[in-house]
Amino acid sequence: MVDTTKVQVLLVGSGGVGTIASLALEQSHQVEVTSVIRSDYDIVVEKGFTIESIDYGNLTGWRPTRVVKTVQEAVNVANGRPYDYIVVCTKVLPEIFKTEDLIRPAVQDAKTIIVLIQNGIDIEKSVSEAFPANVVLSGVSMIGSTNYGGKIVQFEHDKLGVGYYSSETTDSKHSKDQLEAEAKKFVDLYSVACKNCTYYPDLKRARWRKLVYNSTINTICALTQVDTGRAYLSQLDHALIYPAMAEIITIAETALGEPLDKGIDKIMLESDDGFYYKPSMQVDVDKGNPIEVEAILGNPLRTAKELNIKTPVLTVVYNLLRALQFRLMESRGYITVPENPSRKVSAPLLEPTTLPIEP
């Protein structure tokens, strides 16, 4: 039964980030979380999550209030009550699914607040356009947390910044004061258990800041299959990561019209200091999962193209990632290759990029 006295949250994407988010919300004792879990569903139903958390302690057999396999099942178990929040912690994989299509069955006009705790830049627009009557919040998570088949290991603190998405469409439906109030309300809810959840009035800056790590260290470690410790020991950071960071910082500062934090490249490079840490994209490659090419690197490069900024290093990284994505999608059955790959016979199976193939 749904507890009508508690806030109802539907959480989609129970990986390392999403599971910790559901734990934080449940530990507020004000929230019931219904988690959509796919690959680990049987394990979680039978045994629950095993959690080793630097913030929330060690837990065995932990589950959110409800565990379901699909968004439609989540709608069914809610017995007609709309979810107050849909918190999306999935990978951003437009080649495979659209976030707005994934959550559509659970969204009720003007009632459901959508919270996108996802990577990348320019990820909110399509969701806001699909649900113009709904408030869309956007979250930037800075956390070290990995899901090993139902075992969650969180070794870096849960730090979440939340702001609201604003556009001409949203501004015609909701006042800035209302959007800000809704963002702060979610922050207050999350902050009961997490002491590092903050309202961000300028969320786009926070997203660009995180991309200094994600579009460089995350992507290059995935391509080379070298963890952050070995990237430092092999001097990959000086040979490739620093030049890539210089490009993303230039894009970010031009797009924002203001500088990022002084020394942000060094800050991000040293964020994993002392660890042989595999960034999330490298872990996905290890598991054979598709990777977040477009949100993390494709969208920033499209911005660079609009601003006429040269990106020789990142363009090479991007096109190598697209080839890697092709292999991963084929291995998962999202792409079926023809018997004859001749240019005269077969069209490309990935959508053509709007970016230059050569820097």
C-alpha positions as CSV (number, residue, x, y, z in Angstrom):
1,M,0.0,0.0,0.0
2,V,1.1,3.5,-0.7
3,D,1.6,5.7,2.4
4,T,-0.4,8.8,1.6
5,T,1.5,10.8,4.3
6,K,4.8,10.4,2.5
7,V,6.3,11.9,-0.6
8,Q,6.2,9.4,-3.4
9,V,9.4,9.2,-5.6
10,L,9.8,7.0,-8.7
11,L,13.5,6.5,-9.2
12,V,14.7,5.2,-12.6
13,G,18.2,3.9,-12.9
14,S,19.5,2.0,-9.9
15,G,23.2,2.0,-10.6
16,G,25.9,3.4,-8.2
17,V,24.4,6.9,-8.3
18,G,20.8,6.0,-8.3
19,T,20.9,3.4,-5.5
20,I,22.7,5.9,-3.2
21,A,20.1,8.5,-4.1
22,S,17.2,6.2,-3.3
23,L,19.0,5.3,0.0
24,A,19.4,9.0,0.9
25,L,15.8,9.8,0.1
26,E,14.5,6.8,2.1
27,Q,16.6,7.7,5.1
28,S,14.8,11.0,5.3
29,H,11.8,9.0,6.6
30,Q,9.6,11.4,4.6
31,V,9.8,9.5,1.3
32,E,8.8,6.2,-0.2
33,V,10.9,5.3,-3.2
34,T,9.8,3.0,-5.9
35,S,12.9,1.9,-7.9
36,V,12.9,0.6,-11.4
37,I,15.6,-2.0,-11.5
38,R,16.3,-4.1,-14.6
39,S,19.6,-6.0,-14.7
40,D,19.8,-6.6,-10.9
41,Y,16.1,-7.0,-10.3
42,D,16.2,-10.7,-9.3
43,I,19.2,-10.2,-7.0
44,V,17.6,-7.2,-5.3
45,V,14.2,-8.9,-4.9
46,E,15.8,-12.0,-3.4
47,K,18.6,-10.6,-1.3
48,G,18.4,-6.8,-1.4
49,F,21.4,-4.5,-2.1
50,T,24.7,-4.9,-0.3
51,I,25.9,-1.4,0.3
52,E,29.3,-0.2,1.5
53,S,28.9,3.6,1.8
54,I,31.3,6.2,3.1
55,D,28.2,8.3,4.0
56,Y,25.5,5.9,5.0
57,G,27.4,2.9,6.4
58,N,27.3,-0.7,5.6
59,L,24.0,-2.3,4.8
60,T,23.0,-5.9,3.9
61,G,19.7,-6.8,2.3
62,W,18.6,-3.2,1.8
63,R,15.7,-2.4,-0.5
64,P,13.7,0.8,-1.2
65,T,10.0,0.6,-0.4
66,R,9.1,-0.9,-3.7
67,V,11.1,-2.6,-6.5
68,V,9.7,-2.9,-10.0
69,K,11.0,-3.9,-13.4
70,T,9.4,-1.2,-15.5
71,V,8.0,2.3,-15.3
72,Q,4.5,0.9,-16.3
73,E,4.7,-1.5,-13.3
74,A,5.6,1.4,-11.1
75,V,2.4,3.2,-12.3
76,N,0.4,0.1,-11.6
77,V,1.6,-0.3,-8.0
78,A,0.9,3.4,-7.2
79,N,-2.9,2.6,-7.5
80,G,-3.7,5.8,-9.2
81,R,-1.7,8.2,-7.0
82,P,0.7,10.3,-9.1
83,Y,4.3,10.3,-8.2
84,D,5.5,13.6,-6.7
85,Y,8.9,13.2,-8.2
86,I,10.4,11.1,-11.0
87,V,14.2,11.0,-10.3
88,V,16.1,9.8,-13.4
89,C,19.6,8.4,-12.8
90,T,20.0,6.5,-16.0
91,K,22.8,6.9,-18.5
92,V,22.0,9.4,-21.3
93,L,21.8,7.1,-24.4
94,P,19.8,8.8,-27.2
95,E,21.1,6.2,-29.6
96,I,19.0,3.6,-27.7
97,F,16.2,5.4,-25.8
98,K,14.9,8.8,-25.1
99,T,14.5,9.8,-21.4
100,E,11.1,11.4,-22.1
101,D,9.8,8.2,-23.7
102,L,11.1,6.1,-20.8
103,I,9.3,8.0,-18.1
104,R,6.2,9.1,-20.1
105,P,3.8,6.5,-18.5
106,A,4.4,7.9,-15.0
107,V,4.3,11.7,-15.8
108,Q,1.1,13.5,-14.9
109,D,0.7,17.0,-16.2
110,A,1.6,19.8,-13.8
111,K,1.8,17.3,-10.9
112,T,5.0,15.3,-11.4
113,I,8.3,17.1,-10.9
114,I,11.1,15.5,-13.0
115,V,14.6,15.5,-11.6
116,L,17.4,14.6,-14.0
117,I,20.5,13.4,-12.1
118,Q,22.4,12.6,-15.2
119,N,25.7,13.4,-16.9
120,G,26.4,15.8,-19.7
121,I,25.2,19.1,-21.0
122,D,21.9,20.2,-22.8
123,I,20.1,17.1,-21.6
124,E,17.0,18.8,-20.2
125,K,15.5,20.4,-23.3
126,S,13.9,17.4,-24.9
127,V,12.3,16.4,-21.5
128,S,11.0,19.9,-20.9
129,E,9.6,20.0,-24.4
130,A,7.9,16.7,-24.0
131,F,6.3,17.7,-20.7
132,P,5.8,21.5,-20.9
133,A,3.4,21.7,-17.9
134,N,5.9,19.9,-15.6
135,V,8.8,21.4,-13.6
136,V,12.1,20.0,-14.7
137,L,14.9,20.0,-12.1
138,S,18.5,19.1,-13.0
139,G,21.1,17.6,-10.7
140,V,24.9,17.3,-10.9
141,S,26.2,14.4,-8.8
142,M,29.8,14.4,-7.7
143,I,30.1,10.9,-6.1
144,G,32.3,7.9,-6.4
145,S,29.9,4.9,-6.4
146,T,29.8,1.7,-8.4
147,N,27.3,-1.1,-8.8
148,Y,28.9,-4.5,-8.9
149,G,25.8,-6.6,-9.7
150,G,23.8,-5.6,-6.6
151,K,26.7,-4.7,-4.4
152,I,27.1,-0.9,-4.2
153,V,30.5,0.5,-3.2
154,Q,30.5,4.2,-2.5
155,F,34.0,5.5,-1.7
156,E,33.6,9.2,-2.4
157,H,31.1,11.4,-0.6
158,D,27.6,12.0,-1.9
159,K,27.6,15.6,-3.3
160,L,24.6,16.7,-5.2
161,G,23.8,20.1,-6.7
162,V,20.3,20.8,-7.8
163,G,18.8,23.6,-9.9
164,Y,15.9,24.2,-12.2
165,Y,15.8,24.1,-16.0
166,S,14.6,27.3,-17.6
167,S,13.6,28.1,-21.2
168,E,11.0,30.2,-23.0
169,T,8.6,27.3,-22.7
170,T,9.1,26.7,-19.0
171,D,9.0,30.5,-18.3
172,S,5.6,30.7,-19.8
173,K,4.3,28.0,-17.5
174,H,6.1,28.6,-14.3
175,S,7.6,31.7,-12.6
176,K,11.2,31.8,-11.7
177,D,10.2,32.0,-8.1
178,Q,8.1,28.8,-8.4
179,L,11.0,27.0,-10.2
180,E,13.5,28.1,-7.5
181,A,11.1,27.1,-4.7
182,E,10.6,23.6,-6.2
183,A,14.4,23.1,-6.6
184,K,15.0,24.2,-3.0
185,K,12.2,21.9,-1.8
186,F,13.8,18.9,-3.3
187,V,17.2,19.9,-1.9
188,D,15.6,20.1,1.6
189,L,14.2,16.6,1.2
190,Y,17.5,15.1,0.0
191,S,19.4,17.1,2.7
192,V,17.8,15.3,5.6
193,A,20.2,12.4,5.1
194,C,22.8,14.0,2.8
195,K,24.7,17.0,4.2
196,N,26.2,17.9,0.8
197,C,23.1,18.6,-1.2
198,T,23.1,22.2,-2.4
199,Y,20.8,24.5,-4.5
200,Y,22.6,25.7,-7.6
201,P,21.2,28.9,-9.1
202,D,23.5,28.5,-12.1
203,L,23.3,24.8,-12.9
204,K,24.8,25.1,-16.4
205,R,28.1,26.3,-14.9
206,A,28.1,23.2,-12.6
207,R,27.5,20.9,-15.6
208,W,30.3,22.5,-17.6
209,R,32.6,22.2,-14.5
210,K,31.9,18.4,-14.3
211,L,32.6,18.0,-18.0
212,V,36.2,19.0,-17.4
213,Y,36.4,15.6,-15.8
214,N,33.9,13.6,-17.7
215,S,34.7,14.6,-21.3
216,T,38.4,14.0,-20.8
217,I,39.4,11.6,-18.0
218,N,36.3,9.6,-18.2
219,T,36.4,9.2,-22.0
220,I,40.2,8.7,-22.4
221,C,40.3,6.1,-19.6
222,A,37.4,4.3,-21.4
223,L,39.3,4.3,-24.7
224,T,42.6,3.2,-23.3
225,Q,41.3,0.9,-20.6
226,V,43.8,2.5,-18.2
227,D,42.5,3.6,-14.8
228,T,43.3,7.0,-13.3
229,G,46.2,5.9,-11.3
230,R,47.9,4.3,-14.3
231,A,47.0,7.3,-16.4
232,Y,49.2,9.3,-14.1
233,L,52.0,6.8,-13.8
234,S,52.2,6.4,-17.6
235,Q,52.0,10.2,-18.1
236,L,48.9,9.9,-20.1
237,D,47.6,12.9,-18.2
238,H,50.2,15.2,-19.6
239,A,50.3,13.7,-23.1
240,L,46.5,13.7,-23.7
241,I,44.3,14.6,-20.8
242,Y,45.6,18.1,-20.2
243,P,45.3,19.1,-23.8
244,A,41.8,17.7,-23.9
245,M,41.0,19.6,-20.7
246,A,42.3,22.9,-22.3
247,E,39.8,22.4,-25.1
248,I,36.7,21.7,-22.9
249,I,37.6,24.6,-20.6
250,T,37.8,26.9,-23.7
251,I,34.3,25.7,-24.8
252,A,32.8,26.1,-21.4
253,E,34.2,29.6,-20.7
254,T,33.2,30.8,-24.1
255,A,29.6,29.4,-23.8
256,L,29.2,30.7,-20.2
257,G,30.9,34.1,-20.9
258,E,32.9,33.8,-17.7
259,P,35.9,31.8,-16.4
260,L,35.6,28.5,-14.6
261,D,37.4,27.9,-11.3
262,K,41.1,28.8,-11.5
263,G,43.1,25.6,-11.8
264,I,40.0,23.5,-12.5
265,D,42.1,21.1,-14.7
266,K,44.5,20.3,-11.8
267,I,41.5,20.0,-9.4
268,M,39.9,17.4,-11.6
269,L,43.1,15.5,-12.3
270,E,43.8,15.3,-8.6
271,S,40.2,14.3,-7.6
272,D,41.1,10.6,-7.8
273,D,44.6,11.0,-6.4
274,G,45.7,7.9,-4.5
275,F,43.3,5.6,-6.2
276,Y,43.5,3.1,-9.1
277,Y,40.0,4.3,-10.0
278,K,38.1,3.3,-13.1
279,P,35.7,6.1,-14.1
280,S,32.1,5.2,-14.9
281,M,32.6,5.0,-18.7
282,Q,35.5,2.6,-18.3
283,V,33.4,0.4,-16.0
284,D,30.6,0.4,-18.7
285,V,33.1,-0.7,-21.3
286,D,34.3,-3.5,-18.9
287,K,30.7,-4.6,-18.6
288,G,30.0,-4.3,-22.3
289,N,27.4,-1.6,-21.7
290,P,26.8,1.3,-24.2
291,I,28.4,4.6,-23.2
292,E,27.3,8.2,-22.9
293,V,29.1,9.5,-26.0
294,E,26.7,12.3,-27.0
295,A,25.8,13.9,-23.7
296,I,29.3,13.9,-22.4
297,L,31.2,14.8,-25.6
298,G,29.0,15.1,-28.6
299,N,26.9,18.0,-27.2
300,P,29.9,20.0,-26.0
301,L,31.5,19.6,-29.4
302,R,28.3,20.8,-31.1
303,T,28.5,23.9,-28.9
304,A,32.2,24.3,-29.9
305,K,31.2,24.1,-33.6
306,E,28.5,26.9,-33.1
307,L,31.1,29.0,-31.4
308,N,33.8,28.3,-34.0
309,I,36.2,26.8,-31.5
310,K,38.8,24.3,-32.8
311,T,38.9,21.0,-30.9
312,P,41.5,18.7,-32.5
313,V,42.0,16.4,-29.5
314,L,38.4,16.1,-28.4
315,T,37.2,15.5,-32.0
316,V,39.5,12.5,-32.3
317,V,38.4,11.2,-28.9
318,Y,34.8,11.6,-29.9
319,N,35.1,9.7,-33.2
320,L,37.0,6.9,-31.5
321,L,34.2,6.7,-28.9
322,R,31.6,6.5,-31.6
323,A,33.4,3.5,-33.1
324,L,33.6,1.9,-29.6
325,Q,29.9,2.7,-29.1
326,F,29.1,0.9,-32.3
327,R,30.9,-2.3,-31.1
328,L,29.2,-2.1,-27.7
329,M,25.7,-1.7,-29.3
330,E,26.3,-4.5,-31.7
331,S,27.4,-6.8,-28.9
332,R,24.2,-6.0,-27.0
333,G,22.0,-6.6,-30.0
334,Y,21.0,-2.9,-30.6
335,I,22.7,-3.1,-34.1
336,T,22.7,-5.9,-36.6
337,V,25.4,-5.6,-39.2
338,P,24.8,-6.7,-42.8
339,E,26.7,-9.5,-44.5
340,N,28.1,-7.0,-47.0
341,P,29.4,-3.8,-45.5
342,S,30.1,-2.3,-48.9
343,R,29.6,1.5,-49.2
344,K,27.6,0.8,-52.4
345,V,25.1,-1.5,-50.5
346,S,24.9,-0.7,-46.8
347,A,24.0,2.6,-45.2
348,P,25.8,3.5,-41.9
349,L,23.9,2.1,-38.8
350,L,24.7,4.9,-36.4
351,E,23.0,8.2,-37.2
352,P,25.4,10.5,-39.0
353,T,27.2,12.9,-36.8
354,T,26.8,16.6,-37.2
355,L,30.5,17.0,-36.2
356,P,33.6,16.9,-38.4
357,I,35.2,13.5,-38.7
358,E,38.6,15.1,-38.8
359,P,39.8,17.9,-36.5
